Amino acid sequence: MKVFYGSVINPDNLTLYKASSNSLLAVNSEGNIEWIVHDIQDFMVQETLLQHGCVDVELVALKDGQFIMPGFIDTHTHAPQLPNIGTGAQYELLDWLNTITFPMEAKFADNSFAESAYPGVVRRTINTGTTTCCYYGSLHLGSTKVLADVVHSLGQRAFVGKCNMDRNSPSYYKEESPETSLRDTKSLIAYINTLDAGPAGIPLVRPIITPRFAISCSNPLLAELGKLASSDPSLHIQTHISENKSEVTFTKSLFPECNSYAAVYDSFKLLRRNTILAHAVHLEDGEIDLIKERDAGISHCPTSNFHLNSGVAPVGKYLDKGIKVGLGTDVSGGYSPSMLNAIRNASIASKICVMQADDSKSSGQYKDKQLSVASLLYLATLGGARVCDLEDRVGSFAPGKCFDALIVDVRNVTGNPCLWGVDVGPEMTTSLDTMLERFIFCGDDRNISSVYVQGRRIGGASR
């Protein structure tokens, strides 16, 4: 048993999080949360431990200026794109794919290249505080197996998928046929399912069906992927939707029998509770209703949407509809693997919606409203867990849930010049709420002291 003693931040919903000082949080040998109690003064710690039957425990006492919070959940990123991060800002989506992205992803045909690149990709993602990540691999079976192996060996919780793309892609980066794509997808699923589960018997790495987007998948391929999904309702699905106006127009021309982009996925039975739709910048009202009806989730990727000039997703409108929304970094359309960057750009995107709003037509709790700190925290944690259909396991702290967590340190000793710490002098006091807000808007990986997944420390600045 390991017991943490200190300040705890715990998201509750879009409008509320709990900030508790002097808390005891117990984690059992399987990496699950056993119990939590709050407002325990120093002299009450030992008595409280004895009351819970804890005699021989490892007590981890946090310092002033440190707090525990749930780990970040990145609902959309591309592992083979991190090597070309920060390039191609002059392009919009379709030109960016052909000029910057596909040439890089094609290099992962070489498994040795994947073996050299992916450890750094995953370590960087972990050290920025991402405990659960939805990874797109390349279209290659071999290198995507390498990605799954790396994620598994480093202890991150993740979904790993091989891209399906058999048309409208360069000749050097396109699958031979729907049959080849489906065969390799099934092989990857079978391979990932053989990876050892963690101490709690719950697999940390899980397969996910990954049609890149409707443009890159032929009708026969989408049909076969839909059948594969129907054969196993537990299989997750991830894809892109309505990221760029040109993409939407092209998609509609390829599927004239469907009345919308979302209807394309729905017609092939790929729109359901555990479907993750990235971007959703230009959804029509009928699509929003359909996504809500199917209980699919949206991955809001504001950094990428800004960087590739795609637009601003009206996330508040989706939240008012009750649609599940999380955040994604979308590397390398997004130029940072850090969810803190995604959080900040989500805040800016919501403010742009406010500035562009017609006040006479603005109604609802979230539409055309600025996202609060509570909302931003929720989207990056528990909201992402709901999008991934994992809210019963991760995203917040409660007895029985997995201990996927960050120890955050906002003291000056971390060396972050942008974060005004709590140890600047006796005349300045800093509340836990202020520490959270400063971390969100000024923090970086130097302030993430430890990263835990399933109770095991796998990264962080102090590791």
C-alpha positions in Angstrom: 0.0 0.0 0.0 1.2 3.5 -0.9 -0.5 6.5 0.7 0.0 10.1 -0.6 -0.5 13.0 1.8 -1.0 16.5 0.5 -3.1 18.6 -1.8 -5.4 17.0 -4.3 -7.2 18.5 -7.3 -10.1 16.3 -8.5 -12.4 17.2 -11.5 -16.1 16.6 -10.9 -17.9 18.1 -14.0 -17.7 20.9 -16.5 -18.3 23.6 -13.8 -16.8 22.1 -10.7 -13.6 20.6 -9.4 -12.6 19.9 -5.8 -9.4 21.4 -4.4 -8.6 19.7 -1.1 -5.6 20.3 1.1 -4.2 17.8 3.6 -5.7 14.8 1.9 -4.7 11.1 2.3 -5.1 9.1 -0.9 -4.3 5.3 -0.7 -3.2 3.2 -3.6 -3.2 -0.6 -3.4 -0.7 -3.0 -4.9 -2.8 -3.4 -8.1 -2.5 0.4 -8.7 -6.2 1.2 -7.8 -7.4 3.8 -5.4 -8.4 2.2 -2.1 -9.7 5.2 -0.2 -9.5 9.0 0.0 -10.0 11.3 3.0 -9.6 15.1 3.2 -8.8 17.7 5.8 -6.4 15.5 7.8 -4.0 17.6 9.8 -0.4 16.4 10.4 -1.1 15.1 13.9 -4.1 13.0 12.6 -2.2 11.2 9.8 -1.1 8.2 11.8 -4.4 7.8 13.6 -6.2 8.0 10.2 -4.0 5.3 8.7 -4.6 3.0 11.7 -8.4 3.6 11.3 -8.1 2.2 7.7 -6.0 -0.7 8.8 -2.8 0.7 7.4 0.2 -0.3 9.5 3.0 -1.0 7.0 2.6 1.6 4.3 4.8 3.8 2.1 3.8 7.4 3.0 4.6 9.9 0.3 4.3 13.4 1.7 3.9 16.3 -0.8 5.6 19.6 -0.2 4.0 23.0 -0.1 3.6 24.0 -3.7 2.8 20.5 -4.9 -0.5 18.8 -5.6 -1.9 15.6 -7.1 -4.3 15.7 -10.1 -5.5 13.1 -12.6 -3.3 12.5 -15.6 -4.1 14.1 -18.9 -6.0 12.1 -21.6 -4.9 12.9 -25.2 -7.8 11.8 -27.3 -6.0 12.3 -30.7 -2.4 12.3 -31.8 -0.2 10.8 -34.6 2.9 9.0 -33.3 4.7 8.9 -36.6 4.3 12.7 -37.1 6.3 13.9 -34.1 9.6 13.8 -36.1 8.2 16.6 -38.4 6.6 18.6 -35.6 6.6 22.4 -36.1 6.9 22.4 -39.9 4.5 23.1 -42.7 2.6 26.0 -41.1 2.2 27.6 -44.5 -0.2 24.8 -45.7 -3.8 23.9 -45.1 -4.8 20.3 -44.3 -4.8 18.5 -47.7 -1.6 20.2 -49.0 0.1 19.7 -45.6 -0.7 16.0 -45.7 0.8 15.5 -49.1 3.8 17.8 -48.7 4.9 17.3 -45.1 3.1 14.4 -43.4 2.8 11.5 -45.9 6.6 11.6 -46.7 7.4 11.3 -43.0 4.9 8.6 -42.3 6.2 6.6 -45.3 9.6 6.3 -43.5 7.9 4.0 -41.0 7.9 1.2 -43.6 11.3 0.6 -42.1 10.9 -1.1 -38.7 14.3 0.0 -37.6 13.3 3.6 -38.2 10.2 3.0 -36.0 12.4 1.3 -33.3 14.6 4.4 -33.2 11.8 7.0 -33.3 9.0 5.7 -31.2 10.7 5.4 -27.8 11.4 9.2 -27.9 7.9 9.9 -29.1 6.2 8.0 -26.2 8.6 9.2 -23.5 8.0 12.9 -24.5 4.3 12.3 -24.4 4.5 10.7 -21.0 6.7 13.4 -19.5 4.3 16.1 -20.6 1.7 14.5 -18.3 -0.3 12.3 -20.7 -1.3 9.1 -18.9 -3.8 7.9 -21.6 -3.1 8.5 -25.3 -5.0 7.7 -28.5 -2.3 7.0 -31.0 -2.6 6.8 -34.8 0.3 4.8 -36.2 1.3 4.8 -39.8 -0.4 2.4 -42.3 2.4 -0.2 -41.7 1.6 -3.3 -39.6 5.2 -3.9 -38.5 6.0 -0.4 -37.3 2.6 -0.1 -35.5 3.4 -3.3 -33.6 6.7 -1.5 -32.6 4.6 1.4 -31.4 2.4 -0.9 -29.3 5.5 -2.6 -27.9 7.1 0.7 -26.9 3.9 2.0 -25.2 3.5 -1.2 -23.4 7.1 -1.3 -22.2 7.0 2.3 -20.9 3.8 1.7 -19.0 1.5 4.2 -20.6 -2.3 3.6 -21.0 -3.1 3.9 -24.7 -5.1 3.0 -27.8 -2.9 2.1 -30.8 -4.3 1.9 -34.3 -2.9 1.2 -37.7 -4.2 3.7 -40.3 -6.5 2.4 -43.0 -6.0 4.2 -46.3 -6.4 2.5 -49.7 -7.2 5.5 -52.0 -6.6 9.2 -52.5 -3.1 8.9 -51.1 0.3 9.0 -52.8 1.3 5.9 -54.6 4.3 5.4 -52.2 2.0 5.7 -49.2 -1.2 3.7 -49.9 -2.4 0.2 -49.1 -2.7 -2.3 -51.9 -6.3 -3.2 -51.4 -9.2 -3.3 -48.9 -8.3 -6.9 -48.3 -4.7 -6.0 -47.4 -5.8 -3.2 -45.1 -8.3 -5.4 -43.3 -5.9 -8.3 -42.9 -3.3 -6.1 -41.3 -5.8 -4.4 -39.1 -6.9 -7.8 -37.8 -3.3 -8.9 -37.3 -2.6 -5.8 -35.2 -5.7 -6.3 -33.1 -4.6 -9.9 -32.4 -1.1 -8.8 -31.6 -2.0 -6.1 -29.2 -4.4 -8.5 -27.4 -1.5 -10.8 -26.6 0.4 -8.1 -24.7 0.5 -8.7 -20.9 -2.0 -7.0 -18.8 -1.0 -4.8 -15.8 -1.0 -5.8 -12.2 -4.8 -5.2 -12.0 -5.4 -7.6 -14.9 -6.5 -4.7 -17.1 -4.7 -4.3 -20.4 -3.0 -0.8 -20.6 -2.6 -1.0 -24.4 -5.7 -1.7 -26.5 -6.3 -1.8 -30.2 -8.4 0.7 -32.0 -9.9 0.6 -35.6 -8.4 3.6 -37.4 -9.8 4.6 -40.8 -7.7 7.7 -41.4 -10.6 9.7 -42.8 -13.4 9.0 -45.3 -11.3 10.4 -48.1 -8.6 7.8 -47.8 -10.9 4.8 -47.5 -12.8 3.1 -50.3 -16.4 2.0 -49.8 -15.4 -1.7 -49.7 -12.8 -0.9 -47.0 -15.2 1.1 -44.8 -17.8 -1.7 -45.2 -15.3 -4.3 -44.0 -14.2 -2.1 -41.1 -17.8 -1.6 -40.1 -18.3 -5.4 -40.1 -15.2 -5.8 -38.0 -16.4 -3.2 -35.5 -19.8 -4.9 -35.3 -18.2 -8.2 -34.5 -16.7 -6.8 -31.3 -18.6 -3.9 -29.6 -15.6 -3.4 -27.3 -13.4 -2.3 -30.1 -12.8 1.4 -30.2 -12.8 3.4 -33.4 -11.0 6.7 -34.2 -11.1 8.9 -37.3 -11.2 12.5 -38.5 -14.3 14.5 -39.3 -14.9 18.0 -40.7 -11.5 19.4 -40.0 -11.2 21.6 -43.1 -13.7 23.0 -45.5 -12.0 21.6 -48.6 -11.9 18.2 -46.9 -15.7 18.3 -46.2 -16.4 19.2 -49.9 -14.2 16.4 -51.2 -15.8 13.9 -48.8 -19.3 14.8 -49.9 -18.3 14.4 -53.6 -17.0 10.9 -52.8 -20.1 9.8 -51.0 -23.1 11.5 -52.9 -25.5 8.9 -51.4 -24.8 10.3 -47.9 -26.2 13.7 -46.8 -23.3 14.6 -44.6 -19.8 13.7 -43.5 -21.1 12.1 -40.3 -23.6 10.1 -42.2 -20.8 8.5 -44.2 -19.4 6.9 -41.0 -22.9 6.1 -39.8 -23.8 4.3 -43.0 -20.9 1.9 -42.5 -21.7 1.4 -38.8 -18.6 3.2 -37.6 -20.4 5.8 -35.5 -21.1 4.6 -31.9 -20.5 5.0 -28.2 -16.7 4.3 -28.4 -16.0 6.2 -31.6 -13.6 9.2 -31.3 -14.1 11.9 -33.9 -11.2 14.3 -34.2 -11.7 18.0 -35.0 -15.4 18.5 -35.8 -14.8 22.1 -36.8 -17.4 22.4 -39.5 -20.3 20.1 -38.4 -23.8 20.8 -39.7 -26.7 20.8 -37.2 -28.0 17.4 -38.5 -24.5 15.9 -37.9 -24.4 17.2 -34.3 -27.8 15.5 -33.6 -26.6 12.3 -35.2 -23.3 12.2 -33.2 -25.3 12.9 -30.0 -27.8 10.1 -30.9 -25.0 7.6 -31.5 -23.2 8.8 -28.3 -19.9 9.2 -30.2 -17.3 11.6 -28.7 -15.4 14.6 -30.2 -11.7 15.3 -29.8 -11.2 19.0 -29.8 -7.8 19.8 -31.3 -7.5 23.6 -31.1 -3.7 23.9 -31.6 -3.9 22.0 -34.9 -7.0 23.8 -36.0 -5.2 27.2 -35.6 -1.9 26.0 -37.0 -3.4 24.6 -40.2 -5.9 27.4 -40.6 -8.8 24.9 -40.3 -11.1 27.1 -38.1 -12.5 27.2 -34.6 -14.7 24.3 -33.4 -17.8 25.5 -31.6 -17.2 23.3 -28.6 -19.7 25.1 -26.4 -22.5 24.2 -28.8 -21.5 20.6 -28.6 -21.4 20.7 -24.8 -24.8 22.3 -24.7 -26.1 19.3 -26.8 -24.6 16.9 -24.2 -22.0 15.5 -26.6 -18.9 14.0 -25.0 -15.8 16.3 -25.7 -12.2 15.8 -24.8 -8.9 17.5 -26.0 -6.3 16.2 -28.4 -2.8 17.5 -29.3 -3.0 16.2 -32.9 0.7 16.2 -33.4 2.0 17.3 -35.8 -0.8 19.4 -37.1 -0.5 20.5 -33.5 3.0 21.8 -32.8 3.3 20.4 -29.2 2.8 17.0 -27.6 1.8 18.7 -24.4 -1.8 18.7 -23.3 -1.1 22.0 -21.5 -0.7 23.6 -24.9 -4.0 22.1 -26.0 -5.7 23.4 -22.9 -4.4 26.9 -23.5 -5.5 27.0 -27.1 -8.9 25.6 -26.1 -9.2 28.6 -23.9 -8.3 30.9 -26.7 -10.7 29.2 -29.1 -13.6 29.7 -26.7 -12.7 33.4 -26.4 -12.7 33.7 -30.2 -16.2 32.2 -30.2 -17.2 34.9 -27.6 -15.7 37.7 -29.7 -17.4 36.5 -32.9 -20.8 35.7 -31.3 -24.0 37.5 -32.2 -25.3 38.3 -28.7 -28.9 38.2 -29.9 -28.4 34.5 -30.9 -26.2 33.4 -28.0 -28.0 31.0 -25.7 -27.1 28.0 -23.6 -24.7 27.4 -20.8 -21.5 26.9 -23.0 -22.2 28.1 -26.5 -20.3 31.3 -27.2 -19.0 31.4 -23.6 -15.4 31.4 -22.4 -14.3 28.0 -21.0 -13.6 28.3 -17.3 -10.6 26.7 -15.5 -13.0 24.0 -14.3 -14.2 23.3 -17.8 -10.6 23.2 -19.2 -9.5 20.8 -16.5 -12.5 18.6 -17.1 -12.0 18.4 -20.9 -8.3 17.4 -20.4 -9.1 14.7 -17.9 -12.6 13.3 -17.1 -14.0 14.6 -20.4 -11.3 12.8 -22.3 -12.0 9.7 -20.3 -15.7 9.8 -21.3 -14.7 10.2 -25.0 -12.5 7.1 -24.6 -15.3 5.3 -22.8 -13.0 4.9 -19.8 -14.7 7.2 -17.3 -15.3 4.3 -14.9 -11.5 3.7 -14.7 -9.6 7.0 -15.2 -10.1 10.8 -15.4 -10.8 11.5 -11.7 -10.0 10.1 -8.3 -12.5 7.7 -6.6 -12.2 4.4 -4.7 -11.9 1.6 -7.2 -10.6 3.7 -10.0 -7.1 3.4 -11.4 -4.4 5.7 -10.0 -3.4 7.5 -13.1 -2.0 10.8 -11.8 0.4 13.6 -11.9 2.3 15.2 -9.0 2.5 18.9 -10.0 5.2 21.2 -8.5 4.8 24.9 -9.0 7.7 25.9 -6.8 10.6 28.0 -8.2 13.0 25.2 -7.7 11.5 23.5 -10.8 13.3 26.2 -12.9 10.3 27.3 -15.0 10.8 31.0 -15.6 7.2 31.5 -16.7 5.6 30.2 -13.5 5.6 32.5 -10.5 5.9 30.0 -7.7 4.6 29.8 -4.2 8.1 30.2 -2.5 8.8 33.8 -3.4 8.5 35.2 0.1 6.5 35.1 3.3 4.3 38.0 2.3 2.8 36.1 -0.6 0.3 33.3 -0.1 -1.0 31.2 -3.0 -4.3 29.2 -2.9 -4.6 25.7 -4.4 -7.0 27.2 -7.0 -4.4 29.7 -8.0 -1.7 27.1 -8.2 -3.8 25.0 -10.6 -4.6 28.0 -12.8 -0.9 29.0 -12.9 0.1 25.5 -13.8 -2.5 25.4 -16.6 -1.5 28.6 -18.2 2.2 28.9 -17.3 3.4 25.3 -16.5 5.4 22.9 -18.6 7.0 19.5 -18.2 9.4 20.9 -15.6 6.4 21.3 -13.3 5.3 17.7 -13.7 7.3 16.0 -11.0 5.9 12.5 -11.4 3.6 10.6 -13.8 1.8 7.6 -12.5 -0.2 5.0 -14.5 -2.0 2.2 -12.6 -0.1 3.2 -9.5 3.3 2.8 -11.2 5.6 5.9 -11.6 6.5 5.9 -15.3 7.8 9.5 -15.9 8.1 13.0 -14.7 10.9 15.5 -14.1 11.9 13.9 -10.8 12.2 10.4 -12.2 
